[in-house]
Amino acid sequence: MFIKNAWYVAGWASEIGRELTQRWIAGEPVVLYRTEAGTVTALEDRCPHRRAALSKGNLVGDHVQCAYHGITFDCSGSCVSIPGQDRVPSAMKVKQFAVVEKWQWIWIWMGDAGQADESLLPQTFAHNDMDGWEVVGGTIEVKANYQLLVDNLLDLTHETYVHGKTIGNTAIVETPMDYEVKDDHVHVKRIMRNTTPPPLFQQICNFTGNIDRWQLIRFEAPGHVSIDARAYPMGEDSLENGLRWFSLNSLTPCDESSSIYYWTITRCFKQDDKALSELIREKITATFMEDVDVIEAQQKLIETDTRGVAEVSVRADGGAVAARRMVQRLI
């Protein structure tokens, strides 16, 4: 039920060190660690002997030793030692996953490592490491399917009702969105003219009047969503008195009903203002947790709905429906 030949975020680069770390990604257990040279390695976290979790074992140099019976595997997943015998069965090996450390995150290719193509990484996410941009971010564990999070980010009309204390106001639902599919991406656009600034934007920029507000959203399979958010004093297009940031969101499915939400806000204004960075981190975290509260409740209602009745879509669902069709086609 998941795209396997694709990139997912497996964690922050700062999280993976000389310890064995388990992640569930697209329904598969993975163990990650750094070699003595600092390179990140990712292996199937399931010993082929008795299916014990290798992540509960020991790191011996650059080898992983299963804590159950001491069988040891190298960075490629090949077995190098079995206590009490010299012969290694040909099937005694674990899958090695292709990984890339880039833009503050560890990216993992869950399918055929030979097909892993770094050029398929979502290039907008380069803003996490781009000169002139200041980054804050976080991680949220969500008890819901990752596609519900994608839906949430592609249809921002919910901001009016869920995020009224931070980034939402009535202009969002009063302004129709446009979407298009091109080059295996879904693009959603909403430009709001002559509207009141939402509370967080007002707090950050102290606007003295109405603003022009932009939301330019880009979806890339399987679960990467970037939002180019802009707010300028009405009739202007200069950042001197305005705001522009990228909300970069990577939704990693653990299984059918749980996900890990990796996010950053990277901005190109007031980059040296540390107090502003902490304000944005605090407010955006609270905003995303409002989403999580809605989506986790939604997941429960979906799982318990036995009526066999289809959902009813509306115009604002256009981008989300296109993204779901794209994922299904790739699966």
N, C-alpha and C positions, 0 to 999 in steps of 0.2 A: 504493500500500500504506500510505499515511499519511492521517490526517485533516488536511485543509488549512484548513478554516474553524475554526481553533482557535488558542489562544495557546500559544506556546513561549517558553522563556527563550533569548535570543540571546547573553547575556553579562552580566557585572557592569557596572553603570553606570560604575564607575571604569575599566573596560577600554576604553571607547569614547571616543576623543578626536578630535583633528584629524589623524588618520592613517586610511588606508583599511584596514579590517579584514575579512578574509574569514571567513565561517562557512558550513558545510554544514548545512542544516536540512531535515529531511523530504525528503531527496533532491535539494534545490535549492541552488545556490550563491548566497550573499548577500554583498553588500559593505555595511558599516556605517561611518558616520562622523558627526561633529558638524559642523554649520554654524558659521559665525563667531558666530552668536547663541547657540550651545550646544545647539541642537535636534538630536536623533538622527535620521538619515536611513538608510533601508535600501532598497537597490535590487538587482535581479537582477544577479549578478556574472558576466555573460556578454555581451560586446559583440555586437550583432546583425550586425556586419559580418563578422568572421571568428572569432567566438566566443572571443576572447581574454579573459582575466580582467581585469575593470576594477580589481579590488583591487591589481593590479600596476602600476596607472597612477599618475596624479598628481592631487592635489587643488588645483584652481585656483579660489581663492575658495571658493564653495560648489558648484562644478561638478566633475565627475569626468571626467578626460581619459584616454582609453585610451592606454596606453604603446606600443601596436603601430602604430597609424596616426593617432593624435591626434584621433580623433573624440570630441566632448565632450557630456556629458549634464548636465542640471540636476537639482535635488532631486526633481523629479516623474518623472524618467526620460525626459524629452523631449530629443531631440537639439538642441543649440544651435549646433553648429559642425562642419563637415566640411572639412578642409584641401583646397584646390584646387577647391571647387565651392560654389555658393550654394544650390542646390536641395537640400532635405532630403527624402529619400523618406519617405512616411508610415509605413513599417514600421521606420524607424530610431528605435527607442525601446526602453526596457527597463522591466520591471515595477517599480513602487514598492510596497513593503510597508507596511502600517500598523504603527506601533510605539508603545509606551507605556513611559515610564520611571517605574518604581514599585517601592517596597519593595526598593531597592538593586539591582534587576535591570532589564535591558532586555527587554521582552516584544515578540514579533513575531507578527503574524497572517499565516499563510502562504497563505491563500486570497484571496477577493475582499475588497479593502480596504474596499469600501463596506459590507460586512457585519460589520466589526470592531466588537465590542461590549465595551467596557471592563468592564461589569458581569459578564462571563463569566470574568474573572480569578479564580483560586482565592482567596477572601476570607480563608481561614485564614492565608495568607502575609503578611497585613498585620502579623503579629507581628514581621516583620523590621524594622519601623519604629515599633513601638508603644512608647509611654512605659511605663517600668517593666519593660522586657524588654531583656536584654543578648544580643548576637548574636555568634557566631563562625561561620565558614563556609569553603567551599572549592569547588574544581572538580576533577573527575576525568575524564580521557578513558578511555573503556571500549571495548574491541574486542568489542562484543556488541550484540545487538538490545536496544532500550530496554525492550521488554516483559519481558525476562528480569529487568531491574532492578525493574520494577513487581512482578513475581511475588515477588521477593525481599523487598520491603518489605511486601507484603500477607500473607505467610506467615512470621511471625517464629519459627516453631518451629526454624528453622535456627540461631537464636542459641545454643541449647543446645550445638550441636556446632561451630559456626564461631567463635563469639565468647566462649568460656569464660573468657578472660582479662580481659574488659571488661564486657559487658552481658548475658552469657548464664548461665543455670543450669538445673537440671532442672525447676524450677517451670513453665517455659514449655511444655514438652512434656507435663507432667502435667495441665495445665489446658486444657480444650477452649476453642476460640474460637467466637464467634457472628458471623454476618455478615448484612447485609441490603442490598438495593438500593432506594434511594429518591431521587427528584428528580435522576436521572442521576448519582448518586454511589454508591460502594460503601463501606459502613461495616463495619469489622471490630473486634470488641471482645474483649479478654481481661483478666479481673480475677483476680489471683492473691492469695489471702489467706494470711496466716501463713506466709510463705516467707522463706528466707534472702536477704539482699541480694546482688546480683551484685557482682563485685570493684570496678567503677568507682563504683557507687552507694555502696558501703562507703567507698571512698577519699574521695568528695566529702562525705558526710554523717556518717561515723563512727557508723553505727547501732549501738546497744548490744544489739539483739535482732532478732527477725524483723520483716518489713515486710508491708504490703499494697501490691501493685504493680498499676498500671493501664497498659494499652496500648489507646488509642482511635485507630483508623486511619481515614483518609478518603481515598478515591481520587477524583480528578476527571480526566476525559479531557482531553487524550490521555495525559499522563504526570506528573501532579502528585499527590504522596502526602504527607499530613501525619500525623504521629504525636504524639498528646498522651500523653506519658509521665509517669507520676506514681509516687512512692514515699513512703509515710508509715510512721512507726512503727505497728506493728500496733494496729488499733482507733482510730487517730487520723485526722483529715483536715485537719490544719493544716500549713502550710508552715514553721512555726517550727522544726521538727526534720526537715523532709522535703525533697522534691525535686519540681519540676515543670518540664518543658521541652517545647517543640515541636521535633520533628525535621521540618524542611521540605525536601522533596526534589522537584526538578523534573528529569525525565529527557527530554533533547532528543535525538531521533534525528538522526544525521547521514545515515545511509543504513541499509540493511537489516542491516548487521553492525557498526555502530559508533555510539556515543552519547557525549554529554557529560552528566555528572552534576553538577548544581548543588545544593548543600546548605547548610543552616544549622542550627545548634542555637541556639534563642533561649529564654532562661530568665528566670524571674521571682524568683529568689532569689540572694543574694550578688552583686548586679549590679555592685558596685564592686570585686570581687576579681579583679584582672587576672591574678594567678597561676592562679586557678581557670579563667579563660577560656582560657589557654594550655594548661592540663592537658586541658580538654575538647577543644580543637582537636586536640591531639596524639593523644589516645586515640580520638576518633571518626574521625579520618583513618585511623589504623591499623586500626580496626574495619571501615571501609568498604573499605579495600584488601584485607582478608581476603575480603570479598564479591566484589570484582573478580577476585581470583585464581580463585575457584570459578566465577564466571559466564563469564569468558573461556574457561576450559577447557570449560565446558558448551556455549558457542557453537560451538567447533570440533567437538565430538562431534555436535551437531545437524546441522551442515553436511555432515559426512562420513557420516551415517547414511543408507544407501540401502536399508535393509531393508523400508521401508514399514510399519513396526509403530508403532501409536499409543502415545502415552504413557499410563501408568496413573495416574489421579488418586486422591487420598486425601481424607479429610474436611477436613484443614487447607488444602486448595487451594480451598475454596469461594469465598473473596473474590477470589483471583487469577483463577479461571475466570470469575467474574461480570464482572470488569474487562475481560478479553479479549473476552468476548461484547459488552460495551458498545462497546468500540473498534471491533470488526468491524461492528457495526450502524451506527455513525456513519460509518465509511468507506463 
